[in-house]
Amino acid sequence: MAHLICRCGNDMWNGKSPNDIEFWVYSDKTMDSLSFEDSIPFLSLCNKDDYNVWRCPECGRLYVFDEKGCVKSKYVYKPEE
């Protein structure tokens, strides 16, 4: 569980499960490697090294983390409108 203060000042926390802040982004290559299964079990995705993304519900900024447990975001995107 982690906290992140958005640049707009909003305090985000991923301790509630499920939550509306945290997203997981998987590459096509990752999904293709799992395509041999009839369904994709959650545990198969937990060990993949793709992207964890947090979205601020106040301003819409996206914080992209590329390592599990990484405290500092690699990229920050701000909506244009």
PDB file of N, CA, C and O in Angstrom, chain B, residues numbered from 101:
ATOM      1  N   MET B 101       0.837  -1.170   0.000  1.00  0.00           N
ATOM      2  CA  MET B 101       0.000   0.000   0.000  1.00  0.00           C
ATOM      3  C   MET B 101       0.887   1.240   0.000  1.00  0.00           C
ATOM      4  O   MET B 101       1.871   1.323   0.735  1.00  0.00           O
ATOM      5  N   ALA B 102       0.520   2.185  -0.828  1.00  0.00           N
ATOM      6  CA  ALA B 102       1.353   3.367  -0.959  1.00  0.00           C
ATOM      7  C   ALA B 102       0.504   4.618  -1.080  1.00  0.00           C
ATOM      8  O   ALA B 102      -0.665   4.570  -1.463  1.00  0.00           O
ATOM      9  N   HIS B 103       1.121   5.731  -0.747  1.00  0.00           N
ATOM     10  CA  HIS B 103       0.533   7.058  -0.916  1.00  0.00           C
ATOM     11  C   HIS B 103       1.322   7.797  -1.976  1.00  0.00           C
ATOM     12  O   HIS B 103       2.528   7.599  -2.123  1.00  0.00           O
ATOM     13  N   LEU B 104       0.639   8.641  -2.705  1.00  0.00           N
ATOM     14  CA  LEU B 104       1.294   9.507  -3.674  1.00  0.00           C
ATOM     15  C   LEU B 104       0.556  10.839  -3.654  1.00  0.00           C
ATOM     16  O   LEU B 104      -0.664  10.888  -3.811  1.00  0.00           O
ATOM     17  N   ILE B 105       1.308  11.916  -3.460  1.00  0.00           N
ATOM     18  CA  ILE B 105       0.721  13.243  -3.519  1.00  0.00           C
ATOM     19  C   ILE B 105       0.828  13.719  -4.961  1.00  0.00           C
ATOM     20  O   ILE B 105       1.930  13.886  -5.483  1.00  0.00           O
ATOM     21  N   CYS B 106      -0.306  13.936  -5.601  1.00  0.00           N
ATOM     22  CA  CYS B 106      -0.335  14.415  -6.971  1.00  0.00           C
ATOM     23  C   CYS B 106       0.195  15.846  -7.014  1.00  0.00           C
ATOM     24  O   CYS B 106       0.188  16.547  -6.003  1.00  0.00           O
ATOM     25  N   ARG B 107       0.646  16.265  -8.169  1.00  0.00           N
ATOM     26  CA  ARG B 107       1.129  17.638  -8.333  1.00  0.00           C
ATOM     27  C   ARG B 107       0.035  18.660  -8.090  1.00  0.00           C
ATOM     28  O   ARG B 107       0.325  19.826  -7.823  1.00  0.00           O
ATOM     29  N   CYS B 108      -1.238  18.234  -8.180  1.00  0.00           N
ATOM     30  CA  CYS B 108      -2.352  19.145  -7.894  1.00  0.00           C
ATOM     31  C   CYS B 108      -2.641  19.224  -6.391  1.00  0.00           C
ATOM     32  O   CYS B 108      -3.454  20.037  -5.951  1.00  0.00           O
ATOM     33  N   GLY B 109      -1.964  18.369  -5.603  1.00  0.00           N
ATOM     34  CA  GLY B 109      -2.149  18.378  -4.153  1.00  0.00           C
ATOM     35  C   GLY B 109      -3.016  17.261  -3.623  1.00  0.00           C
ATOM     36  O   GLY B 109      -3.095  17.082  -2.408  1.00  0.00           O
ATOM     37  N   ASN B 110      -3.664  16.508  -4.479  1.00  0.00           N
ATOM     38  CA  ASN B 110      -4.526  15.417  -4.043  1.00  0.00           C
ATOM     39  C   ASN B 110      -3.683  14.256  -3.500  1.00  0.00           C
ATOM     40  O   ASN B 110      -2.705  13.845  -4.125  1.00  0.00           O
ATOM     41  N   ASP B 111      -4.071  13.737  -2.339  1.00  0.00           N
ATOM     42  CA  ASP B 111      -3.384  12.603  -1.722  1.00  0.00           C
ATOM     43  C   ASP B 111      -4.048  11.315  -2.204  1.00  0.00           C
ATOM     44  O   ASP B 111      -5.219  11.065  -1.920  1.00  0.00           O
ATOM     45  N   MET B 112      -3.288  10.504  -2.936  1.00  0.00           N
ATOM     46  CA  MET B 112      -3.822   9.243  -3.459  1.00  0.00           C
ATOM     47  C   MET B 112      -3.264   8.082  -2.645  1.00  0.00           C
ATOM     48  O   MET B 112      -2.120   8.114  -2.190  1.00  0.00           O
ATOM     49  N   TRP B 113      -4.091   7.062  -2.473  1.00  0.00           N
ATOM     50  CA  TRP B 113      -3.729   5.884  -1.684  1.00  0.00           C
ATOM     51  C   TRP B 113      -4.295   4.647  -2.355  1.00  0.00           C
ATOM     52  O   TRP B 113      -5.466   4.631  -2.733  1.00  0.00           O
ATOM     53  N   ASN B 114      -3.482   3.608  -2.509  1.00  0.00           N
ATOM     54  CA  ASN B 114      -3.947   2.389  -3.172  1.00  0.00           C
ATOM     55  C   ASN B 114      -4.287   1.277  -2.189  1.00  0.00           C
ATOM     56  O   ASN B 114      -4.331   0.109  -2.576  1.00  0.00           O
ATOM     57  N   GLY B 115      -4.525   1.614  -0.935  1.00  0.00           N
ATOM     58  CA  GLY B 115      -4.783   0.602   0.085  1.00  0.00           C
ATOM     59  C   GLY B 115      -6.155  -0.044   0.009  1.00  0.00           C
ATOM     60  O   GLY B 115      -6.343  -1.148   0.521  1.00  0.00           O
ATOM     61  N   LYS B 116      -7.097   0.607  -0.607  1.00  0.00           N
ATOM     62  CA  LYS B 116      -8.437   0.041  -0.746  1.00  0.00           C
ATOM     63  C   LYS B 116      -8.462  -0.857  -1.980  1.00  0.00           C
ATOM     64  O   LYS B 116      -7.937  -0.495  -3.033  1.00  0.00           O
ATOM     65  N   SER B 117      -9.065  -2.011  -1.844  1.00  0.00           N
ATOM     66  CA  SER B 117      -9.116  -2.936  -2.980  1.00  0.00           C
ATOM     67  C   SER B 117     -10.547  -3.412  -3.171  1.00  0.00           C
ATOM     68  O   SER B 117     -11.134  -3.974  -2.246  1.00  0.00           O
ATOM     69  N   PRO B 118     -11.107  -3.203  -4.324  1.00  0.00           N
ATOM     70  CA  PRO B 118     -10.545  -2.534  -5.496  1.00  0.00           C
ATOM     71  C   PRO B 118     -10.526  -1.025  -5.297  1.00  0.00           C
ATOM     72  O   PRO B 118     -11.197  -0.499  -4.408  1.00  0.00           O
ATOM     73  N   ASN B 119      -9.757  -0.335  -6.124  1.00  0.00           N
ATOM     74  CA  ASN B 119      -9.717   1.120  -6.053  1.00  0.00           C
ATOM     75  C   ASN B 119      -9.804   1.708  -7.455  1.00  0.00           C
ATOM     76  O   ASN B 119      -9.611   1.002  -8.445  1.00  0.00           O
ATOM     77  N   ASP B 120     -10.093   2.995  -7.533  1.00  0.00           N
ATOM     78  CA  ASP B 120     -10.240   3.683  -8.819  1.00  0.00           C
ATOM     79  C   ASP B 120      -8.989   4.458  -9.216  1.00  0.00           C
ATOM     80  O   ASP B 120      -9.017   5.228 -10.176  1.00  0.00           O
ATOM     81  N   ILE B 121      -7.893   4.261  -8.486  1.00  0.00           N
ATOM     82  CA  ILE B 121      -6.669   5.016  -8.730  1.00  0.00           C
ATOM     83  C   ILE B 121      -5.637   4.207  -9.506  1.00  0.00           C
ATOM     84  O   ILE B 121      -4.962   4.742 -10.386  1.00  0.00           O
ATOM     85  N   GLU B 122      -5.513   2.947  -9.190  1.00  0.00           N
ATOM     86  CA  GLU B 122      -4.422   2.115  -9.716  1.00  0.00           C
ATOM     87  C   GLU B 122      -4.873   1.264 -10.903  1.00  0.00           C
ATOM     88  O   GLU B 122      -5.910   0.603 -10.857  1.00  0.00           O
ATOM     89  N   PHE B 123      -4.064   1.298 -11.969  1.00  0.00           N
ATOM     90  CA  PHE B 123      -4.324   0.524 -13.174  1.00  0.00           C
ATOM     91  C   PHE B 123      -3.075  -0.265 -13.524  1.00  0.00           C
ATOM     92  O   PHE B 123      -1.966   0.117 -13.151  1.00  0.00           O
ATOM     93  N   TRP B 124      -3.254  -1.354 -14.236  1.00  0.00           N
ATOM     94  CA  TRP B 124      -2.123  -2.159 -14.715  1.00  0.00           C
ATOM     95  C   TRP B 124      -2.177  -2.185 -16.228  1.00  0.00           C
ATOM     96  O   TRP B 124      -3.225  -2.457 -16.814  1.00  0.00           O
ATOM     97  N   VAL B 125      -1.049  -1.902 -16.862  1.00  0.00           N
ATOM     98  CA  VAL B 125      -0.958  -1.855 -18.316  1.00  0.00           C
ATOM     99  C   VAL B 125       0.014  -2.936 -18.762  1.00  0.00           C
ATOM    100  O   VAL B 125       1.165  -2.975 -18.330  1.00  0.00           O
ATOM    101  N   TYR B 126      -0.467  -3.804 -19.626  1.00  0.00           N
ATOM    102  CA  TYR B 126       0.349  -4.926 -20.110  1.00  0.00           C
ATOM    103  C   TYR B 126       0.592  -4.784 -21.597  1.00  0.00           C
ATOM    104  O   TYR B 126      -0.289  -4.374 -22.353  1.00  0.00           O
ATOM    105  N   SER B 127       1.788  -5.125 -21.998  1.00  0.00           N
ATOM    106  CA  SER B 127       2.136  -5.053 -23.418  1.00  0.00           C
ATOM    107  C   SER B 127       1.417  -6.141 -24.206  1.00  0.00           C
ATOM    108  O   SER B 127       0.959  -7.136 -23.645  1.00  0.00           O
ATOM    109  N   ASP B 128       1.329  -5.937 -25.492  1.00  0.00           N
ATOM    110  CA  ASP B 128       0.757  -6.948 -26.374  1.00  0.00           C
ATOM    111  C   ASP B 128       1.579  -8.235 -26.290  1.00  0.00           C
ATOM    112  O   ASP B 128       1.029  -9.334 -26.355  1.00  0.00           O
ATOM    113  N   LYS B 129       2.879  -8.094 -26.146  1.00  0.00           N
ATOM    114  CA  LYS B 129       3.767  -9.255 -26.036  1.00  0.00           C
ATOM    115  C   LYS B 129       3.425 -10.084 -24.787  1.00  0.00           C
ATOM    116  O   LYS B 129       3.397 -11.313 -24.839  1.00  0.00           O
ATOM    117  N   THR B 130       3.168  -9.400 -23.671  1.00  0.00           N
ATOM    118  CA  THR B 130       2.786 -10.102 -22.446  1.00  0.00           C
ATOM    119  C   THR B 130       1.468 -10.836 -22.636  1.00  0.00           C
ATOM    120  O   THR B 130       1.341 -12.006 -22.276  1.00  0.00           O
ATOM    121  N   MET B 131       0.493 -10.142 -23.203  1.00  0.00           N
ATOM    122  CA  MET B 131      -0.817 -10.766 -23.402  1.00  0.00           C
ATOM    123  C   MET B 131      -0.721 -11.935 -24.382  1.00  0.00           C
ATOM    124  O   MET B 131      -1.392 -12.952 -24.210  1.00  0.00           O
ATOM    125  N   ASP B 132       0.110 -11.784 -25.404  1.00  0.00           N
ATOM    126  CA  ASP B 132       0.293 -12.861 -26.374  1.00  0.00           C
ATOM    127  C   ASP B 132       0.922 -14.085 -25.721  1.00  0.00           C
ATOM    128  O   ASP B 132       0.586 -15.217 -26.071  1.00  0.00           O
ATOM    129  N   SER B 133       1.829 -13.869 -24.779  1.00  0.00           N
ATOM    130  CA  SER B 133       2.474 -15.000 -24.103  1.00  0.00           C
ATOM    131  C   SER B 133       1.486 -15.799 -23.256  1.00  0.00           C
ATOM    132  O   SER B 133       1.734 -16.961 -22.936  1.00  0.00           O
ATOM    133  N   LEU B 134       0.367 -15.171 -22.894  1.00  0.00           N
ATOM    134  CA  LEU B 134      -0.662 -15.845 -22.098  1.00  0.00           C
ATOM    135  C   LEU B 134      -1.831 -16.341 -22.943  1.00  0.00           C
ATOM    136  O   LEU B 134      -2.760 -16.952 -22.413  1.00  0.00           O
ATOM    137  N   SER B 135      -1.796 -16.088 -24.242  1.00  0.00           N
ATOM    138  CA  SER B 135      -2.948 -16.369 -25.095  1.00  0.00           C
ATOM    139  C   SER B 135      -3.236 -17.851 -25.289  1.00  0.00           C
ATOM    140  O   SER B 135      -4.303 -18.211 -25.786  1.00  0.00           O
ATOM    141  N   PHE B 136      -2.315 -18.705 -24.910  1.00  0.00           N
ATOM    142  CA  PHE B 136      -2.560 -20.140 -25.065  1.00  0.00           C
ATOM    143  C   PHE B 136      -3.573 -20.647 -24.051  1.00  0.00           C
ATOM    144  O   PHE B 136      -4.084 -21.758 -24.191  1.00  0.00           O
ATOM    145  N   GLU B 137      -3.870 -19.845 -23.028  1.00  0.00           N
ATOM    146  CA  GLU B 137      -4.825 -20.249 -22.002  1.00  0.00           C
ATOM    147  C   GLU B 137      -6.239 -19.821 -22.404  1.00  0.00           C
ATOM    148  O   GLU B 137      -6.416 -18.811 -23.085  1.00  0.00           O
ATOM    149  N   ASP B 138      -7.239 -20.593 -21.979  1.00  0.00           N
ATOM    150  CA  ASP B 138      -8.631 -20.247 -22.278  1.00  0.00           C
ATOM    151  C   ASP B 138      -9.042 -18.952 -21.586  1.00  0.00           C
ATOM    152  O   ASP B 138      -9.810 -18.160 -22.134  1.00  0.00           O
ATOM    153  N   SER B 139      -8.529 -18.746 -20.390  1.00  0.00           N
ATOM    154  CA  SER B 139      -8.774 -17.509 -19.660  1.00  0.00           C
ATOM    155  C   SER B 139      -7.452 -17.085 -19.037  1.00  0.00           C
ATOM    156  O   SER B 139      -6.548 -17.901 -18.864  1.00  0.00           O
ATOM    157  N   ILE B 140      -7.348 -15.824 -18.708  1.00  0.00           N
ATOM    158  CA  ILE B 140      -6.103 -15.316 -18.144  1.00  0.00           C
ATOM    159  C   ILE B 140      -6.282 -15.175 -16.637  1.00  0.00           C
ATOM    160  O   ILE B 140      -6.963 -14.260 -16.172  1.00  0.00           O
ATOM    161  N   PRO B 141      -5.675 -16.074 -15.879  1.00  0.00           N
ATOM    162  CA  PRO B 141      -5.802 -15.977 -14.419  1.00  0.00           C
ATOM    163  C   PRO B 141      -5.030 -14.770 -13.886  1.00  0.00           C
ATOM    164  O   PRO B 141      -3.962 -14.422 -14.390  1.00  0.00           O
ATOM    165  N   PHE B 142      -5.588 -14.150 -12.867  1.00  0.00           N
ATOM    166  CA  PHE B 142      -4.974 -12.971 -12.268  1.00  0.00           C
ATOM    167  C   PHE B 142      -3.536 -13.241 -11.839  1.00  0.00           C
ATOM    168  O   PHE B 142      -2.668 -12.387 -12.016  1.00  0.00           O
ATOM    169  N   LEU B 143      -3.278 -14.410 -11.280  1.00  0.00           N
ATOM    170  CA  LEU B 143      -1.925 -14.724 -10.797  1.00  0.00           C
ATOM    171  C   LEU B 143      -0.899 -14.761 -11.922  1.00  0.00           C
ATOM    172  O   LEU B 143       0.281 -14.509 -11.679  1.00  0.00           O
ATOM    173  N   SER B 144      -1.313 -15.066 -13.131  1.00  0.00           N
ATOM    174  CA  SER B 144      -0.385 -15.054 -14.264  1.00  0.00           C
ATOM    175  C   SER B 144       0.087 -13.641 -14.561  1.00  0.00           C
ATOM    176  O   SER B 144       1.216 -13.447 -15.011  1.00  0.00           O
ATOM    177  N   LEU B 145      -0.761 -12.654 -14.316  1.00  0.00           N
ATOM    178  CA  LEU B 145      -0.415 -11.266 -14.602  1.00  0.00           C
ATOM    179  C   LEU B 145       0.366 -10.614 -13.464  1.00  0.00           C
ATOM    180  O   LEU B 145       1.093  -9.647 -13.693  1.00  0.00           O
ATOM    181  N   CYS B 146       0.227 -11.124 -12.249  1.00  0.00           N
ATOM    182  CA  CYS B 146       0.881 -10.510 -11.092  1.00  0.00           C
ATOM    183  C   CYS B 146       2.402 -10.496 -11.208  1.00  0.00           C
ATOM    184  O   CYS B 146       3.053  -9.598 -10.673  1.00  0.00           O
ATOM    185  N   ASN B 147       2.964 -11.460 -11.886  1.00  0.00           N
ATOM    186  CA  ASN B 147       4.418 -11.569 -11.955  1.00  0.00           C
ATOM    187  C   ASN B 147       5.018 -10.924 -13.197  1.00  0.00           C
ATOM    188  O   ASN B 147       6.217 -11.064 -13.440  1.00  0.00           O
ATOM    189  N   LYS B 148       4.228 -10.234 -13.973  1.00  0.00           N
ATOM    190  CA  LYS B 148       4.725  -9.603 -15.195  1.00  0.00           C
ATOM    191  C   LYS B 148       5.322  -8.238 -14.879  1.00  0.00           C
ATOM    192  O   LYS B 148       4.860  -7.545 -13.972  1.00  0.00           O
ATOM    193  N   ASP B 149       6.332  -7.863 -15.619  1.00  0.00           N
ATOM    194  CA  ASP B 149       7.032  -6.597 -15.390  1.00  0.00           C
ATOM    195  C   ASP B 149       6.606  -5.540 -16.398  1.00  0.00           C
ATOM    196  O   ASP B 149       7.439  -5.003 -17.128  1.00  0.00           O
ATOM    197  N   ASP B 150       5.337  -5.246 -16.441  1.00  0.00           N
ATOM    198  CA  ASP B 150       4.851  -4.203 -17.325  1.00  0.00           C
ATOM    199  C   ASP B 150       4.616  -2.945 -16.484  1.00  0.00           C
ATOM    200  O   ASP B 150       5.406  -2.680 -15.577  1.00  0.00           O
ATOM    201  N   TYR B 151       3.584  -2.172 -16.740  1.00  0.00           N
ATOM    202  CA  TYR B 151       3.453  -0.870 -16.097  1.00  0.00           C
ATOM    203  C   TYR B 151       2.312  -0.796 -15.097  1.00  0.00           C
ATOM    204  O   TYR B 151       1.220  -1.316 -15.323  1.00  0.00           O
ATOM    205  N   ASN B 152       2.598  -0.138 -13.993  1.00  0.00           N
ATOM    206  CA  ASN B 152       1.603   0.218 -12.992  1.00  0.00           C
ATOM    207  C   ASN B 152       1.323   1.706 -13.205  1.00  0.00           C
ATOM    208  O   ASN B 152       2.254   2.510 -13.252  1.00  0.00           O
ATOM    209  N   VAL B 153       0.046   2.077 -13.333  1.00  0.00           N
ATOM    210  CA  VAL B 153      -0.338   3.463 -13.619  1.00  0.00           C
ATOM    211  C   VAL B 153      -1.335   3.929 -12.559  1.00  0.00           C
ATOM    212  O   VAL B 153      -2.293   3.230 -12.231  1.00  0.00           O
ATOM    213  N   TRP B 154      -1.085   5.115 -12.040  1.00  0.00           N
ATOM    214  CA  TRP B 154      -2.031   5.732 -11.110  1.00  0.00           C
ATOM    215  C   TRP B 154      -2.661   6.930 -11.800  1.00  0.00           C
ATOM    216  O   TRP B 154      -1.976   7.703 -12.470  1.00  0.00           O
ATOM    217  N   ARG B 155      -3.977   7.082 -11.631  1.00  0.00           N
ATOM    218  CA  ARG B 155      -4.698   8.229 -12.214  1.00  0.00           C
ATOM    219  C   ARG B 155      -5.309   9.042 -11.092  1.00  0.00           C
ATOM    220  O   ARG B 155      -6.067   8.525 -10.272  1.00  0.00           O
ATOM    221  N   CYS B 156      -4.970  10.325 -11.066  1.00  0.00           N
ATOM    222  CA  CYS B 156      -5.521  11.218 -10.050  1.00  0.00           C
ATOM    223  C   CYS B 156      -6.991  11.488 -10.370  1.00  0.00           C
ATOM    224  O   CYS B 156      -7.306  11.932 -11.474  1.00  0.00           O
ATOM    225  N   PRO B 157      -7.890  11.226  -9.425  1.00  0.00           N
ATOM    226  CA  PRO B 157      -9.316  11.476  -9.676  1.00  0.00           C
ATOM    227  C   PRO B 157      -9.666  12.965  -9.693  1.00  0.00           C
ATOM    228  O   PRO B 157     -10.751  13.332 -10.144  1.00  0.00           O
ATOM    229  N   GLU B 158      -8.779  13.818  -9.217  1.00  0.00           N
ATOM    230  CA  GLU B 158      -9.045  15.258  -9.188  1.00  0.00           C
ATOM    231  C   GLU B 158      -8.668  15.947 -10.497  1.00  0.00           C
ATOM    232  O   GLU B 158      -9.473  16.694 -11.055  1.00  0.00           O
ATOM    233  N   CYS B 159      -7.454  15.705 -10.991  1.00  0.00           N
ATOM    234  CA  CYS B 159      -6.982  16.440 -12.174  1.00  0.00           C
ATOM    235  C   CYS B 159      -6.757  15.546 -13.397  1.00  0.00           C
ATOM    236  O   CYS B 159      -6.561  16.055 -14.501  1.00  0.00           O
ATOM    237  N   GLY B 160      -6.784  14.221 -13.215  1.00  0.00           N
ATOM    238  CA  GLY B 160      -6.626  13.305 -14.339  1.00  0.00           C
ATOM    239  C   GLY B 160      -5.195  12.981 -14.720  1.00  0.00           C
ATOM    240  O   GLY B 160      -4.969  12.259 -15.692  1.00  0.00           O
ATOM    241  N   ARG B 161      -4.216  13.500 -13.975  1.00  0.00           N
ATOM    242  CA  ARG B 161      -2.821  13.172 -14.295  1.00  0.00           C
ATOM    243  C   ARG B 161      -2.598  11.671 -14.172  1.00  0.00           C
ATOM    244  O   ARG B 161      -3.185  10.999 -13.324  1.00  0.00           O
ATOM    245  N   LEU B 162      -1.733  11.168 -15.042  1.00  0.00           N
ATOM    246  CA  LEU B 162      -1.335   9.760 -14.999  1.00  0.00           C
ATOM    247  C   LEU B 162       0.108   9.664 -14.542  1.00  0.00           C
ATOM    248  O   LEU B 162       0.980  10.345 -15.082  1.00  0.00           O
ATOM    249  N   TYR B 163       0.362   8.830 -13.562  1.00  0.00           N
ATOM    250  CA  TYR B 163       1.702   8.555 -13.063  1.00  0.00           C
ATOM    251  C   TYR B 163       2.048   7.131 -13.466  1.00  0.00           C
ATOM    252  O   TYR B 163       1.347   6.192 -13.090  1.00  0.00           O
ATOM    253  N   VAL B 164       3.123   6.961 -14.228  1.00  0.00           N
ATOM    254  CA  VAL B 164       3.505   5.654 -14.760  1.00  0.00           C
ATOM    255  C   VAL B 164       4.745   5.157 -14.030  1.00  0.00           C
ATOM    256  O   VAL B 164       5.768   5.840 -13.978  1.00  0.00           O
ATOM    257  N   PHE B 165       4.638   3.960 -13.470  1.00  0.00           N
ATOM    258  CA  PHE B 165       5.745   3.307 -12.778  1.00  0.00           C
ATOM    259  C   PHE B 165       6.137   2.086 -13.595  1.00  0.00           C
ATOM    260  O   PHE B 165       5.267   1.338 -14.041  1.00  0.00           O
ATOM    261  N   ASP B 166       7.441   1.872 -13.800  1.00  0.00           N
ATOM    262  CA  ASP B 166       7.849   0.720 -14.603  1.00  0.00           C
ATOM    263  C   ASP B 166       8.495  -0.391 -13.785  1.00  0.00           C
ATOM    264  O   ASP B 166       8.930  -1.395 -14.349  1.00  0.00           O
ATOM    265  N   GLU B 167       8.566  -0.230 -12.482  1.00  0.00           N
ATOM    266  CA  GLU B 167       9.124  -1.278 -11.643  1.00  0.00           C
ATOM    267  C   GLU B 167       8.187  -1.525 -10.473  1.00  0.00           C
ATOM    268  O   GLU B 167       7.602  -0.590  -9.925  1.00  0.00           O
ATOM    269  N   LYS B 168       8.048  -2.787 -10.096  1.00  0.00           N
ATOM    270  CA  LYS B 168       7.197  -3.109  -8.962  1.00  0.00           C
ATOM    271  C   LYS B 168       7.797  -2.519  -7.699  1.00  0.00           C
ATOM    272  O   LYS B 168       9.000  -2.625  -7.464  1.00  0.00           O
ATOM    273  N   GLY B 169       6.970  -1.910  -6.902  1.00  0.00           N
ATOM    274  CA  GLY B 169       7.431  -1.325  -5.655  1.00  0.00           C
ATOM    275  C   GLY B 169       8.207  -0.035  -5.816  1.00  0.00           C
ATOM    276  O   GLY B 169       8.744   0.495  -4.843  1.00  0.00           O
ATOM    277  N   CYS B 170       8.272   0.472  -7.025  1.00  0.00           N
ATOM    278  CA  CYS B 170       9.003   1.714  -7.285  1.00  0.00           C
ATOM    279  C   CYS B 170       8.226   2.883  -6.688  1.00  0.00           C
ATOM    280  O   CYS B 170       7.020   3.000  -6.907  1.00  0.00           O
ATOM    281  N   VAL B 171       8.896   3.737  -5.948  1.00  0.00           N
ATOM    282  CA  VAL B 171       8.237   4.842  -5.280  1.00  0.00           C
ATOM    283  C   VAL B 171       8.151   6.069  -6.176  1.00  0.00           C
ATOM    284  O   VAL B 171       7.222   6.865  -6.043  1.00  0.00           O
ATOM    285  N   LYS B 172       9.092   6.230  -7.072  1.00  0.00           N
ATOM    286  CA  LYS B 172       9.110   7.405  -7.948  1.00  0.00           C
ATOM    287  C   LYS B 172       8.588   7.021  -9.327  1.00  0.00           C
ATOM    288  O   LYS B 172       8.975   5.998  -9.893  1.00  0.00           O
ATOM    289  N   SER B 173       7.697   7.867  -9.858  1.00  0.00           N
ATOM    290  CA  SER B 173       7.140   7.580 -11.174  1.00  0.00           C
ATOM    291  C   SER B 173       8.176   7.854 -12.254  1.00  0.00           C
ATOM    292  O   SER B 173       9.022   8.738 -12.120  1.00  0.00           O
ATOM    293  N   LYS B 174       8.088   7.081 -13.322  1.00  0.00           N
ATOM    294  CA  LYS B 174       8.993   7.262 -14.452  1.00  0.00           C
ATOM    295  C   LYS B 174       8.485   8.363 -15.380  1.00  0.00           C
ATOM    296  O   LYS B 174       9.272   9.134 -15.929  1.00  0.00           O
ATOM    297  N   TYR B 175       7.156   8.432 -15.551  1.00  0.00           N
ATOM    298  CA  TYR B 175       6.529   9.424 -16.416  1.00  0.00           C
ATOM    299  C   TYR B 175       5.319  10.016 -15.710  1.00  0.00           C
ATOM    300  O   TYR B 175       4.667   9.345 -14.909  1.00  0.00           O
ATOM    301  N   VAL B 176       5.024  11.275 -16.010  1.00  0.00           N
ATOM    302  CA  VAL B 176       3.809  11.921 -15.534  1.00  0.00           C
ATOM    303  C   VAL B 176       3.162  12.585 -16.743  1.00  0.00           C
ATOM    304  O   VAL B 176       3.812  13.339 -17.467  1.00  0.00           O
ATOM    305  N   TYR B 177       1.880  12.302 -16.958  1.00  0.00           N
ATOM    306  CA  TYR B 177       1.135  12.879 -18.069  1.00  0.00           C
ATOM    307  C   TYR B 177      -0.008  13.719 -17.539  1.00  0.00           C
ATOM    308  O   TYR B 177      -0.754  13.283 -16.662  1.00  0.00           O
ATOM    309  N   LYS B 178      -0.145  14.927 -18.070  1.00  0.00           N
ATOM    310  CA  LYS B 178      -1.223  15.824 -17.678  1.00  0.00           C
ATOM    311  C   LYS B 178      -2.172  15.981 -18.870  1.00  0.00           C
ATOM    312  O   LYS B 178      -1.729  16.260 -19.984  1.00  0.00           O
ATOM    313  N   PRO B 179      -3.470  15.803 -18.638  1.00  0.00           N
ATOM    314  CA  PRO B 179      -4.433  15.988 -19.736  1.00  0.00           C
ATOM    315  C   PRO B 179      -4.342  17.402 -20.303  1.00  0.00           C
ATOM    316  O   PRO B 179      -4.140  18.365 -19.563  1.00  0.00           O
ATOM    317  N   GLU B 180      -4.492  17.516 -21.602  1.00  0.00           N
ATOM    318  CA  GLU B 180      -4.441  18.820 -22.234  1.00  0.00           C
ATOM    319  C   GLU B 180      -5.682  19.644 -21.959  1.00  0.00           C
ATOM    320  O   GLU B 180      -5.609  20.872 -21.913  1.00  0.00           O
ATOM    321  N   GLU B 181      -6.812  18.996 -21.778  1.00  0.00           N
ATOM    322  CA  GLU B 181      -8.060  19.717 -21.525  1.00  0.00           C
ATOM    323  C   GLU B 181      -8.723  19.182 -20.288  1.00  0.00           C
ATOM    324  O   GLU B 181      -9.790  19.660 -19.904  1.00  0.00           O
TER     325      GLU B 181
END
